[in-house]
Amino acid sequence: MKLPTFAAACALAIAPASVQAQALSPTELAAVDKVVADGLAATATPSAQVAIVRGGKIVLVKAYGEQAKGVPARTDAPYQIASISKQFTAAALLLLADDGKLSMDDTVAKWLPGISGGDKITIRQLLSHTSGLQDYWPQDYSFAAMEKPTTPQAIVDRWAKKPLDFAPGTQWQYSNTGYVVAGMIAEKAAGEPLMTFLQRRIFAPLGIKAIDQDKAVGNGFPVGYHRNALGPVRAAPPPAEGWLFAAGELSMSAADLAKWDVARMDRSLLPAADWAAQEKPVLLNDGSTTNYGLGVSLGKRAGVPYVEHSGEARRWSC
């Protein structure tokens, strides 16, 4: 759930906001087409969606390949964005803090009993992967238990009550378990399901059509694929319901994901302070940086700062 490999890929490119919002030239469009075609060919990925933002506007939305055998990819098809969903969970908790429903420095124990280190772990540490909670999905493939439905509480009971991998705040370690705990806290504070809160406060205002990835399966939806060793690419059965709650539960199109990124660049919808909090690198107890904020990775490429997150719902396994 944390690597950028998709069997059915949802790609998003963001151009600098300083560039004027003008349509791509034929040369630029041809370059985009080549990048995508080369990527699909090199990875045997069946399909992709691309949305490009320039000057704060979406200037290209395009689909490539087949989202299922014999079915051309559509620009409006909701691909599973997996761990890209984490920034939405973090945004929900920031909004709840704005509402006075909770504090980012509340301990887990204030909201949920029985979790290892709950009297020391804060919500901020859950969202920044510095809690020490063991990750329930660190491997690069689905495991046998995922063939059966689960619940957030069942995930917590199995993984969040084990001894911590490290003292909270002393290390950075990706933890989907931490996000399941965070999602449960969000629902308790909001008094409604996380998806309902996100729909009301984020998706509807931005005109985003997002659905639970557990429902984004079957006819009309993109099919995920995997490959065993050097064998052929095959359709991959999705995990049973419940495994991606709050840590990677969303499905949406690249165009809808681009609407969220435009809001991020414009500092709209959320208070500017929330965007800044999400994009501020969290520091460990020794003062070193994690290069991770609240649900987003942070860094620089060629001297230019970036905010990003990859996502993976199912992976080719070896």
Salt bridges, closest charged atoms under 4 A:
GLU28 OE2 - ARG54 NH2 2.82
ASP33 OD1 - LYS62 NZ 2.98
ASP38 OD2 - LYS34 NZ 2.65
ASP76 OD1 - ARG74 NE 2.73
ASP99 OD2 - ARG201 NH1 2.82
ASP105 OD1 - ARG124 NE 3.18
ASP106 OD1 - LYS110 NZ 3.47
ASP119 OD2 - LYS120 NZ 3.55
ASP140 OD2 - ARG315 NE 3.66
ASP157 OD1 - LYS161 NZ 2.87
GLU192 OE2 - ARG200 NH2 2.39
ASP256 OD1 - LYS259 NZ 3.04
GLU279 OE2 - ARG264 NH1 2.78
GLU279 OE1 - ARG267 NH2 2.72
GLU308 OE1 - ARG301 NH2 2.90
